[in-house]
Amino acid sequence: MSEITAESVRESIVALTGPLREQLDEVDKACTVKQSELNTLRELQRELRSALRAVDPNYVHPNTKSNKNGGGKKNEIAAERVNQILAQIRQAQDRLPDDGFTATTLERMFPGTSVSTFGKALHVLHDRGDIRLDHRGRGGANYWKLVG
């Protein structure tokens, strides 16, 4: 059996790393080529979309985000849930702050429902005319009041 020396270990490591480095260089070169192809295709895509918009004013980019939150979840809430929240607000009318209530105020008064759900419901109630926007507070909070 041959003796293991530091020099023989170093030689073994170099022998192992050589082929790995060659493979890594090949992959890096392939990535560079593919990235260049991708950049060329994206530029062509931009030019074609621009030409299409010039020819067809009704053209809408298929990836265009339709709403503020990136086209993700819709800001919808069930009508039944909105009515439940309105009933809660009317029952607690005498406990509501005089300067109006916010989604956070309602969440603290009625734990178990998220601020987000209250916020969506309040916007629906406003659109229906059940509440009105009294003012906006510091930080942009909407302060609502019941109508009638």
Backbone bond lengths (Angstrom), bond angles and torsions (degrees), N, CA, C in turn:
res aa  C-N    CA-C-N  psi(-1)  N-CA   C-N-CA  omega(-1)  CA-C   N-CA-C  phi
1 M - - - 1.454 - - 1.517 108.22 -
2 S 1.328 115.57 135.26 1.457 118.52 -178.64 1.522 110.80 -81.68
3 E 1.278 114.13 155.41 1.459 120.69 -177.20 1.536 109.71 -83.11
4 I 1.333 116.66 137.53 1.465 121.92 178.79 1.523 107.98 -87.28
5 T 1.320 113.61 124.24 1.465 118.81 178.13 1.516 108.81 -122.61
6 A 1.303 115.59 165.35 1.461 120.63 178.78 1.516 110.29 -60.82
7 E 1.341 115.67 -37.91 1.459 119.81 -179.92 1.527 111.74 -65.46
8 S 1.330 117.75 -40.29 1.463 120.21 -179.82 1.531 111.15 -68.84
9 V 1.334 117.28 -34.10 1.471 121.11 176.66 1.522 109.68 -66.01
10 R 1.346 116.82 -43.47 1.479 120.54 179.04 1.529 110.24 -62.09
11 E 1.298 117.11 -41.88 1.469 121.12 179.79 1.538 110.71 -63.53
12 S 1.324 116.24 -38.68 1.466 120.26 177.96 1.521 111.39 -65.10
13 I 1.329 115.55 -41.56 1.477 119.76 179.49 1.518 110.12 -64.39
14 V 1.337 117.52 -44.45 1.464 121.30 178.81 1.526 109.77 -61.22
15 A 1.315 116.64 -40.35 1.462 120.31 -179.91 1.527 111.23 -64.39
16 L 1.342 116.87 -33.29 1.470 120.43 178.60 1.519 112.05 -77.73
17 T 1.312 116.66 -39.37 1.471 119.48 -173.57 1.517 112.60 -76.32
18 G 1.330 119.16 -25.42 1.465 121.23 -179.34 1.522 112.42 -55.83
19 P 1.339 118.47 -55.62 1.474 119.56 -180.00 1.537 112.59 -63.56
20 L 1.332 116.92 -34.46 1.468 118.85 178.62 1.527 111.09 -65.15
21 R 1.325 115.82 -40.71 1.476 119.05 178.21 1.532 110.78 -64.61
22 E 1.316 116.85 -39.73 1.463 120.29 178.41 1.530 110.31 -62.25
23 Q 1.322 116.51 -43.79 1.466 119.98 178.52 1.521 111.15 -63.73
24 L 1.328 116.24 -41.63 1.471 119.94 178.74 1.522 110.69 -62.73
25 D 1.333 117.54 -41.89 1.467 120.45 177.77 1.523 111.20 -60.96
26 E 1.339 117.26 -41.31 1.465 121.25 178.67 1.528 111.22 -63.29
27 V 1.329 116.41 -42.55 1.467 120.43 179.45 1.526 110.10 -66.48
28 D 1.332 117.67 -41.82 1.471 120.73 177.76 1.523 111.31 -59.80
29 K 1.351 116.39 -42.98 1.466 119.95 178.64 1.526 110.83 -63.88
30 A 1.336 117.00 -42.22 1.465 121.00 179.12 1.528 110.69 -62.82
31 C 1.347 116.59 -40.01 1.471 120.51 178.38 1.522 110.76 -63.36
32 T 1.321 116.80 -41.25 1.464 120.85 179.32 1.525 110.56 -62.24
33 V 1.335 116.61 -44.11 1.466 120.97 178.89 1.527 110.32 -62.88
34 K 1.336 116.58 -47.71 1.469 120.50 -179.22 1.525 111.24 -63.15
35 Q 1.340 117.17 -39.39 1.469 120.70 179.76 1.527 109.82 -64.39
36 S 1.312 116.39 -39.82 1.461 120.36 177.71 1.533 110.39 -63.53
37 E 1.334 116.63 -43.08 1.467 120.63 177.09 1.522 110.90 -61.73
38 L 1.327 116.78 -42.49 1.464 121.30 179.51 1.520 110.85 -62.84
39 N 1.333 117.25 -43.44 1.461 120.76 178.45 1.520 111.32 -61.53
40 T 1.330 116.75 -40.35 1.463 121.44 178.09 1.531 110.25 -63.75
41 L 1.332 116.89 -44.67 1.466 120.51 179.32 1.525 111.59 -64.22
42 R 1.309 117.81 -40.39 1.477 120.35 179.29 1.529 111.24 -65.35
43 E 1.313 117.23 -39.37 1.463 120.33 177.76 1.524 110.00 -63.93
44 L 1.333 116.78 -43.36 1.462 121.15 176.97 1.528 110.35 -61.70
45 Q 1.326 116.74 -41.47 1.462 121.83 178.32 1.530 110.61 -60.46
46 R 1.338 117.22 -44.68 1.478 120.86 178.67 1.527 110.96 -61.37
47 E 1.329 116.21 -43.58 1.465 119.97 -179.62 1.529 111.25 -63.49
48 L 1.328 116.25 -42.58 1.467 119.78 179.89 1.522 111.60 -65.66
49 R 1.330 117.26 -42.10 1.473 119.67 178.04 1.523 110.86 -63.69
50 S 1.328 116.58 -40.34 1.456 120.27 178.52 1.524 110.76 -61.95
51 A 1.323 116.22 -44.65 1.464 120.30 178.66 1.527 110.63 -63.90
52 L 1.315 116.89 -41.02 1.464 120.97 -179.94 1.531 110.74 -64.45
53 R 1.331 117.24 -40.59 1.470 119.76 177.78 1.524 111.42 -64.77
54 A 1.334 116.82 -34.93 1.463 120.52 179.40 1.524 111.13 -68.77
55 V 1.334 117.02 -36.61 1.470 121.71 -177.52 1.519 111.41 -84.44
56 D 1.329 117.52 -38.42 1.466 122.16 -175.21 1.530 109.32 -121.89
57 P 1.348 117.71 99.77 1.471 120.05 -178.36 1.529 113.59 -66.08
58 N 1.336 117.54 -15.26 1.466 121.16 179.36 1.523 112.73 -88.10
59 Y 1.333 116.65 -3.31 1.463 120.05 -178.93 1.522 109.99 -66.53
60 V 1.332 114.87 131.71 1.455 121.39 176.41 1.514 107.36 -122.70
61 H 1.311 115.42 127.39 1.473 120.84 179.26 1.519 108.33 -57.32
62 P 1.337 119.23 129.20 1.471 120.89 -175.10 1.526 113.98 -64.50
63 N 1.321 118.44 -22.25 1.463 120.83 -179.34 1.519 112.84 -98.21
64 T 1.333 116.84 9.44 1.451 120.21 -179.66 1.516 109.96 -63.22
65 K 1.301 116.97 131.47 1.458 121.65 178.67 1.527 107.68 -76.63
66 S 1.319 115.65 127.54 1.452 119.36 -174.41 1.515 113.24 -88.21
67 N 1.326 117.87 -16.91 1.458 118.05 178.14 1.510 110.99 -142.48
68 K 1.300 116.06 173.99 1.451 122.50 -172.71 1.520 113.19 -59.66
69 N 1.283 118.31 -34.95 1.456 120.18 -174.54 1.524 112.84 -86.88
70 G 1.322 118.13 22.59 1.449 120.51 172.97 1.509 114.43 81.75
71 G 1.301 118.07 18.55 1.454 120.27 178.62 1.507 112.70 76.66
72 G 1.294 117.47 13.49 1.462 121.51 -179.19 1.508 110.99 -78.58
73 K 1.326 116.98 -131.04 1.456 121.17 -177.66 1.530 110.25 -62.51
74 K 1.279 114.74 144.85 1.458 120.31 178.27 1.525 109.35 -81.45
75 N 1.309 114.73 149.44 1.455 119.47 177.15 1.519 108.73 -86.16
76 E 1.317 116.20 65.75 1.453 121.26 -178.76 1.515 110.04 -115.92
77 I 1.319 114.20 151.58 1.457 120.91 176.94 1.522 106.70 -145.31
78 A 1.293 116.39 143.56 1.469 120.84 -177.10 1.529 110.34 -65.41
79 A 1.332 116.22 141.94 1.465 121.51 180.00 1.525 110.95 -59.90
80 E 1.323 116.82 -36.79 1.465 120.83 179.12 1.533 110.60 -61.94
81 R 1.332 115.88 -40.55 1.474 119.81 179.63 1.523 110.31 -68.12
82 V 1.314 117.21 -37.93 1.473 121.27 177.88 1.528 109.44 -61.84
83 N 1.331 116.68 -43.03 1.468 120.39 179.29 1.523 111.63 -65.44
84 Q 1.334 117.23 -36.94 1.467 120.60 176.54 1.527 110.75 -63.14
85 I 1.312 116.18 -42.66 1.463 120.23 -179.84 1.521 110.45 -66.91
86 L 1.332 117.89 -39.92 1.462 120.39 176.91 1.527 110.34 -61.84
87 A 1.323 117.28 -40.97 1.466 120.73 177.93 1.529 110.49 -62.79
88 Q 1.322 117.64 -41.07 1.467 120.84 177.31 1.524 110.71 -61.54
89 I 1.320 115.88 -43.93 1.474 119.97 -179.20 1.530 110.16 -63.67
90 R 1.331 116.97 -45.03 1.472 119.90 -179.18 1.530 111.10 -64.37
91 Q 1.340 118.19 -38.62 1.468 120.78 178.81 1.522 111.58 -65.84
92 A 1.319 116.83 -31.32 1.472 120.68 -177.80 1.518 111.95 -101.40
93 Q 1.322 117.01 19.36 1.457 122.13 -174.39 1.532 112.52 -55.15
94 D 1.339 117.17 -39.98 1.462 120.03 -178.33 1.529 112.36 -72.44
95 R 1.332 118.41 -16.86 1.467 121.73 179.35 1.532 112.61 -96.68
96 L 1.317 117.48 -4.85 1.470 120.58 -179.03 1.532 110.13 -72.04
97 P 1.322 118.03 144.77 1.461 120.78 178.50 1.529 111.31 -60.91
98 D 1.329 116.33 147.36 1.462 120.88 -179.04 1.528 112.67 -65.66
99 D 1.321 116.86 -30.30 1.461 119.37 -177.41 1.534 112.61 -85.57
100 G 1.329 117.61 6.61 1.458 122.12 177.87 1.517 110.58 109.24
101 F 1.313 115.74 172.52 1.463 120.64 -177.83 1.521 109.72 -125.83
102 T 1.315 115.62 154.16 1.458 122.62 178.17 1.523 108.61 -118.10
103 A 1.305 116.25 173.89 1.466 120.54 175.71 1.532 109.57 -61.75
104 T 1.321 116.56 -37.01 1.465 120.84 178.73 1.520 110.96 -66.98
105 T 1.322 116.84 -40.02 1.471 121.06 176.69 1.525 109.63 -57.27
106 L 1.339 116.35 -47.11 1.464 120.86 -178.71 1.525 111.48 -65.52
107 E 1.336 116.82 -38.00 1.454 120.29 -179.79 1.531 110.38 -64.02
108 R 1.326 116.21 -35.61 1.469 119.81 178.00 1.523 111.60 -73.53
109 M 1.335 116.14 -33.47 1.462 119.89 179.66 1.527 111.57 -76.07
110 F 1.325 116.07 -33.96 1.460 121.70 -175.79 1.527 109.55 -127.01
111 P 1.318 118.20 76.45 1.464 119.72 -178.82 1.533 111.15 -61.74
112 G 1.315 114.38 151.08 1.459 119.25 179.97 1.516 112.11 110.03
113 T 1.312 117.38 -13.69 1.459 122.17 175.87 1.517 106.95 -119.19
114 S 1.323 116.88 135.68 1.462 120.67 -175.36 1.524 112.07 -74.45
115 V 1.322 114.65 158.14 1.464 121.03 175.55 1.523 109.43 -60.60
116 S 1.329 116.52 -37.75 1.457 121.14 179.47 1.532 111.54 -60.72
117 T 1.322 116.61 -44.53 1.467 120.62 179.57 1.522 110.60 -64.43
118 F 1.347 116.41 -43.75 1.464 118.90 177.32 1.531 110.65 -61.99
119 G 1.330 116.52 -41.79 1.467 119.94 179.68 1.515 112.32 -59.36
120 K 1.329 116.29 -45.59 1.468 120.11 178.61 1.527 110.67 -63.21
121 A 1.333 116.49 -43.12 1.465 120.59 -179.56 1.524 110.95 -64.00
122 L 1.328 116.98 -40.50 1.467 119.99 -179.33 1.525 111.26 -63.15
123 H 1.330 116.82 -37.60 1.470 118.90 177.58 1.527 111.08 -67.15
124 V 1.312 117.40 -38.15 1.472 120.58 177.02 1.527 109.78 -65.77
125 L 1.332 116.48 -44.66 1.471 120.25 179.10 1.523 111.02 -61.94
126 H 1.319 116.70 -36.11 1.468 120.38 177.27 1.527 110.28 -65.90
127 D 1.336 115.78 -44.92 1.467 119.79 178.77 1.533 111.19 -61.94
128 R 1.339 117.64 -34.09 1.472 122.09 178.77 1.524 112.18 -78.32
129 G 1.325 118.11 -14.83 1.464 121.14 179.83 1.522 113.74 90.17
130 D 1.341 118.86 12.14 1.458 121.53 179.71 1.527 112.57 -80.72
131 I 1.327 116.60 -26.88 1.471 120.97 177.24 1.523 107.89 -134.72
132 R 1.331 114.95 162.94 1.461 118.60 177.36 1.519 108.70 -127.92
133 L 1.318 115.46 152.32 1.457 120.61 176.41 1.514 107.19 -79.98
134 D 1.327 117.04 115.09 1.459 121.71 -178.65 1.518 110.58 -81.50
135 H 1.319 116.79 -51.09 1.463 120.50 177.89 1.529 109.43 -166.23
136 R 1.310 114.53 170.70 1.462 120.37 174.98 1.517 107.77 -108.30
137 G 1.308 115.10 134.33 1.453 120.27 -179.10 1.511 111.95 -90.39
138 R 1.320 114.54 -176.88 1.456 119.99 176.38 1.520 108.64 -62.42
139 G 1.298 116.58 138.95 1.453 120.08 -178.09 1.515 112.87 83.02
140 G 1.326 118.26 -1.08 1.456 122.01 174.92 1.516 116.36 91.46
141 A 1.325 118.07 7.84 1.462 119.58 179.78 1.521 110.22 -63.62
142 N 1.323 116.67 138.06 1.463 122.18 176.25 1.512 109.27 -88.16
143 Y 1.333 116.48 126.10 1.470 121.86 176.78 1.528 107.32 -104.72
144 W 1.335 115.47 119.47 1.445 123.39 -174.25 1.524 110.29 -107.84
145 K 1.328 115.47 155.62 1.463 122.22 172.45 1.523 108.49 -136.30
146 L 1.332 114.92 147.70 1.468 119.44 176.82 1.509 110.55 -68.21
147 V 1.315 115.64 147.66 1.469 121.45 175.75 1.512 107.25 -101.11
148 G 1.325 115.39 128.07 1.451 121.41 176.34 1.454 115.72 69.19
